[in-house]
Structure formats: structure tokens, C-alpha cells
Amino acid sequence: MTKYKPLERLREILARHKRLAIAVSGGVDSLTLAHVAHDLIDVRILHAVSPAVPPVATARVADHGRRFGWDVRMIEAREFEDPQYLRNPANRCFFCKSNLYARISAFTDWQIASGANLDDLSDYRPGLVAAKDHGVVHPFVEAEISKKDLRQIASERGLADIAELPAQPCLASRISTGIPVTAEDLAFVDSVEAEVRGFSPSAEGVRCRILNDGVVLELAGVRQSEWEELGRIVGERASVSGRDFLGVRPYSRGSAFERSAEDSFLSSFATDSGV
């Protein structure tokens, strides 16, 4: 399969389906999948509206839907009705995705597809377990397409607004494992990160972390000279909301997350997927 170009491989995989219900978060992965699939087969775009989803992501999905004539359905994932999700265990994503896929299945009987790519298999992704439980397909994985590949596909299609879009996992990923997830904390995180990005638009990484002892701002691709001012801004926001501000530090992927030892699903997922 690898002898073909990534886009050719993806089209070949998608052509095996007459129709797909694509779970689109608003990031580059799922949006790129939606664009390619929409050209080939019948597609429904399902986007979850939730306190854990940045409003800018929802707006991005709606914008692409209007511009490209997609059948977009906004649905409530209802993960906030799940006490197991709210407890924020290490496998929180499993409960989030389980609720999402159950809601999509209740809405349509079309085959569900996700934007998971080949790189995701090397990380701890409890959401992939939920996907497996619900029979979700992963066209990028089947086509052996990496994050770099799909960004190239987006660029070749002229999708400049998403091709280099920074990774933006759900807002709940900013809350340290074991701290209960609340809509209030998620709204605080979103507002802080939006203000920081407005101050430093070229930032490569911005994370407002909710830790046991307070709030930390993590930055990547931001000039050191801006750290002090950004720290002052976030410190004031934290103080107003009754939170302790612990300072600014370099961005570290997954630094609010305590990895679970139960990650053997990766190898089993790869085997079952034929990867």
C-alpha cells in the first residue's frame, strides 16, 4: 500500500464505503478527512457541542460546512451526564468517546469514521478503545497516513486555515488526572488560552493547566520577552477566579496527564486494524 501517494491511498480506502458519518472535532485531522471524503462518497458531519470543546472549533466546523456544502449536524455528546467521565480518571477519553459514539449511533445508522491517524497509535489513546467498541473505522490509519501526511493533503487542497493548525485536544485534557471535570474550569481554560493566543498569535503551543495546587501556563514558540507579561495577565485572571497562579513554564505535551499502565490496547488495536 505504501507505494501509492498518501492521498491516493486515502481515496482508495474511502471508496470502499458508500457513505460515512464522520466525527469532526474541528481539528486538522477530522476536517481534512471530511474534505476528502465529501468529494467521493455520501458524508454526514457530526460535531459534538460540549463545555470541553473550544467554541472556536465549533465555529470552524460550521464555517467549513457552510463554505463547502456539507451536511453538518451539531449534537450534544452528553459526557457531562456520565459520572465516570466527570471523575477524570486516566482513561477519561474512553468515557468521552463512548458517549460521543453512542450519541452518533442513536442519530444515524451510517458507518462512523474518525480522524485518528497513524501517529495516534504510538500514544496512549483510551478513545481508540471506545472506537473499537463501537465499530468505528479510521481511514487515515488504514491508509497508513501520519499527521505530517494529512497536513500535506490539507495544504495541497488549499486549506490554509487548517493545514498548520496547532494540535488542540479537548479542554478537559488541561485538567490534571483525578481533579473532577467542571464546566467552570473548562471555561476558564478556554478564556485564558484565547487571550494568550490573541496576545501572541504566532504561539506554537498554549496550555492553561489546572493542577492540584493551582494554575500553570505552558508556552511554546513564544518569545521569552513576552513570558512576563503573559504571566501577569494570566495571574490576574487566576486571582479574580480565586485560583493560585504557579507561573509560566515551557510547554510539555500531556503534562497534566498521569499515564495509565493499562495501555496494552495499542498493540491489540494495531493487530485488529491490520496496521
C-alpha positions as CSV (number, residue, x, y, z in Angstrom):
1,M,0.0,0.0,0.0
2,T,2.9,2.4,0.8
3,K,3.9,2.6,-2.9
4,Y,1.0,5.0,-3.5
5,K,0.9,8.6,-2.5
6,P,-1.0,9.3,0.8
7,L,-3.9,11.0,-0.9
8,E,-4.3,8.1,-3.4
9,R,-4.2,5.6,-0.5
10,L,-6.8,7.5,1.4
11,R,-9.2,7.8,-1.6
12,E,-8.9,4.1,-2.2
13,I,-9.9,3.4,1.5
14,L,-12.8,5.8,1.4
15,A,-14.1,4.4,-1.9
16,R,-14.8,1.1,-0.1
17,H,-17.7,2.9,1.7
18,K,-20.8,4.2,0.1
19,R,-21.4,6.6,3.0
20,L,-19.8,7.7,6.3
21,A,-20.8,9.6,9.4
22,I,-17.6,11.4,10.3
23,A,-17.0,12.6,13.8
24,V,-15.4,16.0,13.3
25,S,-13.9,17.8,16.2
26,G,-12.7,20.9,14.4
27,G,-9.1,20.0,14.2
28,V,-6.9,19.4,11.1
29,D,-7.3,15.6,11.2
30,S,-11.0,15.2,11.1
31,L,-11.6,18.3,8.9
32,T,-9.2,17.0,6.3
33,L,-10.8,13.6,6.3
34,A,-14.2,15.3,5.8
35,H,-13.0,17.3,2.9
36,V,-11.5,14.3,1.0
37,A,-14.5,12.0,1.8
38,H,-17.0,14.6,0.8
39,D,-15.6,14.6,-2.8
40,L,-16.0,10.8,-3.1
41,I,-19.0,9.5,-1.1
42,D,-22.1,10.5,0.8
43,V,-21.0,12.0,4.1
44,R,-22.6,13.3,7.2
45,I,-20.5,15.5,9.5
46,L,-21.2,15.1,13.2
47,H,-19.8,17.6,15.6
48,A,-20.1,17.4,19.4
49,V,-21.0,20.6,21.2
50,S,-19.8,20.4,24.8
51,P,-18.1,22.5,27.5
52,A,-15.0,20.5,26.7
53,V,-15.0,21.6,23.0
54,P,-13.5,25.1,22.3
55,P,-16.1,27.4,20.8
56,V,-13.6,28.3,18.1
57,A,-13.5,24.6,17.0
58,T,-17.3,24.5,16.7
59,A,-17.3,27.8,14.7
60,R,-14.6,26.3,12.4
61,V,-16.7,23.2,11.6
62,A,-19.8,25.4,11.0
63,D,-17.7,27.6,8.7
64,H,-16.4,24.8,6.6
65,G,-19.8,23.3,6.4
66,R,-21.3,26.5,5.0
67,R,-18.4,27.1,2.6
68,F,-18.3,23.6,1.2
69,G,-21.9,22.5,1.3
70,W,-21.6,19.8,4.0
71,D,-24.4,18.1,5.8
72,V,-23.4,19.2,9.3
73,R,-25.2,18.1,12.4
74,M,-24.3,19.6,15.8
75,I,-25.0,17.1,18.6
76,E,-24.6,17.0,22.4
77,A,-22.2,14.3,23.4
78,R,-23.6,14.4,27.0
79,E,-20.4,13.2,28.6
80,F,-21.2,15.6,31.4
81,E,-24.0,13.3,32.4
82,D,-21.5,10.5,32.9
83,P,-20.1,10.4,36.5
84,Q,-17.2,8.2,35.3
85,Y,-16.1,11.0,32.9
86,L,-16.5,13.7,35.4
87,R,-14.2,11.9,37.9
88,N,-11.4,12.5,35.4
89,P,-9.6,9.1,35.6
90,A,-6.5,8.4,33.4
91,N,-8.8,6.9,30.8
92,R,-11.2,9.8,30.8
93,C,-11.1,9.9,27.0
94,F,-12.7,6.4,26.9
95,F,-15.8,7.7,28.6
96,C,-15.9,10.8,26.5
97,K,-15.7,8.9,23.2
98,S,-18.0,6.2,24.4
99,N,-20.7,8.8,25.0
100,L,-19.9,10.5,21.6
101,Y,-20.1,7.4,19.5
102,A,-23.3,6.2,21.3
103,R,-24.9,9.6,20.5
104,I,-23.9,9.3,16.9
105,S,-25.2,5.8,16.6
106,A,-28.5,6.9,18.0
107,F,-28.6,9.7,15.4
108,T,-27.6,7.6,12.3
109,D,-27.0,4.1,11.3
110,W,-24.2,5.1,8.9
111,Q,-20.8,3.7,9.5
112,I,-18.9,6.0,11.8
113,A,-15.4,7.2,10.9
114,S,-12.8,9.2,12.9
115,G,-9.8,11.3,12.0
116,A,-7.3,9.2,14.0
117,N,-4.0,8.9,12.2
118,L,-1.1,6.6,12.2
119,D,0.8,8.6,14.8
120,D,-2.0,8.2,17.3
121,L,-1.2,4.5,17.6
122,S,2.1,5.3,19.3
123,D,0.4,7.3,22.1
124,Y,-1.9,6.4,25.0
125,R,-5.3,6.9,23.5
126,P,-8.2,5.4,25.5
127,G,-10.6,6.9,23.0
128,L,-9.4,4.3,20.5
129,V,-10.8,1.6,22.8
130,A,-14.2,3.2,22.7
131,A,-13.9,3.5,18.9
132,K,-13.2,-0.2,18.7
133,D,-16.2,-1.0,20.9
134,H,-18.5,1.0,18.6
135,G,-17.0,-0.4,15.3
136,V,-15.6,3.0,14.3
137,V,-13.3,3.0,11.2
138,H,-10.1,5.1,10.9
139,P,-9.4,5.8,7.2
140,F,-6.1,7.6,7.9
141,V,-4.8,4.6,9.9
142,E,-5.9,2.1,7.2
143,A,-4.2,4.2,4.6
144,E,-1.0,4.5,6.8
145,I,-1.2,8.2,6.9
146,S,0.6,10.2,9.5
147,K,0.0,13.7,10.9
148,K,2.6,15.1,8.5
149,D,0.9,13.3,5.6
150,L,-2.5,14.7,6.4
151,R,-1.2,18.2,6.9
152,Q,0.3,17.9,3.4
153,I,-3.0,16.8,2.0
154,A,-4.7,19.7,3.6
155,S,-2.1,22.1,2.2
156,E,-2.4,20.6,-1.3
157,R,-6.2,21.2,-1.2
158,G,-5.6,24.8,-0.3
159,L,-7.0,24.5,3.2
160,A,-4.6,27.2,4.5
161,D,-6.7,27.8,7.7
162,I,-6.3,24.3,8.9
163,A,-3.1,22.8,7.3
164,E,-0.8,24.1,10.0
165,L,-3.4,24.4,12.8
166,P,-1.8,23.6,16.1
167,A,-2.9,20.4,17.9
168,Q,-5.8,21.3,20.1
169,P,-7.1,18.4,22.2
170,C,-10.3,18.9,24.2
171,L,-10.2,21.3,27.0
172,A,-10.6,18.6,29.6
173,S,-7.0,17.5,28.8
174,R,-5.8,20.6,30.6
175,I,-7.2,19.3,34.0
176,S,-4.8,17.1,35.9
177,T,-5.8,13.5,36.3
178,G,-8.1,13.0,39.3
179,I,-9.3,16.5,39.5
180,P,-13.1,16.4,38.7
181,V,-14.0,18.0,35.4
182,T,-16.3,21.0,35.7
183,A,-17.7,23.4,33.1
184,E,-16.4,26.3,35.1
185,D,-12.8,25.1,34.9
186,L,-13.1,24.4,31.2
187,A,-14.5,27.9,30.5
188,F,-11.6,29.4,32.5
189,V,-9.0,27.4,30.5
190,D,-10.6,28.4,27.2
191,S,-10.8,32.1,28.0
192,V,-7.1,32.1,29.2
193,E,-5.8,30.3,26.1
194,A,-7.8,32.5,23.8
195,E,-6.4,35.7,25.4
196,V,-2.9,34.4,25.3
197,R,-3.2,33.4,21.6
198,G,-4.6,36.9,20.9
199,F,-1.6,38.4,22.6
200,S,0.9,36.1,20.8
201,P,-0.8,34.8,17.6
202,S,2.3,33.0,16.4
203,A,2.5,30.8,19.5
204,E,3.0,27.2,18.6
205,G,1.7,25.8,21.9
206,V,-0.5,27.3,24.6
207,R,-1.8,25.3,27.5
208,C,-3.5,26.5,30.7
209,R,-3.1,23.6,33.1
210,I,-5.3,23.1,36.1
211,L,-3.2,21.3,38.7
212,N,-3.8,20.2,42.3
213,D,-2.1,23.3,43.7
214,G,-3.1,25.9,41.1
215,V,-2.8,27.1,37.5
216,V,0.2,26.9,35.2
217,L,0.6,28.5,31.8
218,E,2.7,26.5,29.3
219,L,4.1,28.1,26.2
220,A,5.9,27.0,23.0
221,G,7.0,29.3,20.2
222,V,6.6,32.4,22.3
223,R,9.4,34.9,22.8
224,Q,10.9,34.8,26.3
225,S,10.4,38.5,26.5
226,E,6.6,38.0,26.4
227,W,6.5,35.5,29.2
228,E,6.5,38.1,32.0
229,E,3.6,40.0,30.5
230,L,1.6,36.8,29.8
231,G,2.3,35.6,33.3
232,R,0.9,38.9,34.7
233,I,-2.2,38.6,32.5
234,V,-3.0,35.0,33.5
235,G,-2.0,35.7,37.1
236,E,-4.7,38.4,37.3
237,R,-7.3,36.1,35.7
238,A,-6.4,33.4,38.1
239,S,-6.7,35.7,41.1
240,V,-10.1,37.0,40.1
241,S,-11.4,33.5,39.8
242,G,-9.9,32.5,43.2
243,R,-7.1,30.4,41.9
244,D,-3.4,30.3,42.7
245,F,-1.1,31.1,39.7
246,L,2.0,29.0,39.8
247,G,3.8,30.7,36.9
248,V,4.9,30.1,33.3
249,R,6.9,27.2,32.0
250,P,7.8,25.6,28.7
251,Y,5.1,23.6,27.0
252,S,5.2,19.9,27.8
253,R,2.8,17.5,26.0
254,G,0.5,15.7,28.4
255,S,2.0,17.3,31.5
256,A,-1.4,17.3,33.3
257,F,-1.9,13.6,32.5
258,E,-0.8,10.6,34.5
259,R,-0.4,7.8,32.1
260,S,-2.2,4.6,32.9
261,A,-0.4,1.3,32.9
262,E,-3.2,-0.3,31.1
263,D,-2.1,0.7,27.6
264,S,-1.8,-2.7,26.0
265,F,-4.7,-1.8,23.8
266,L,-2.3,-0.1,21.4
267,S,-0.8,-3.4,20.2
268,S,-4.2,-5.1,20.1
269,F,-5.7,-2.2,18.2
270,A,-3.0,-2.3,15.6
271,T,-3.3,-6.0,15.2
272,D,-7.1,-5.8,14.8
273,S,-6.8,-2.9,12.4
274,G,-4.2,-4.7,10.2
275,V,-1.7,-1.9,10.8
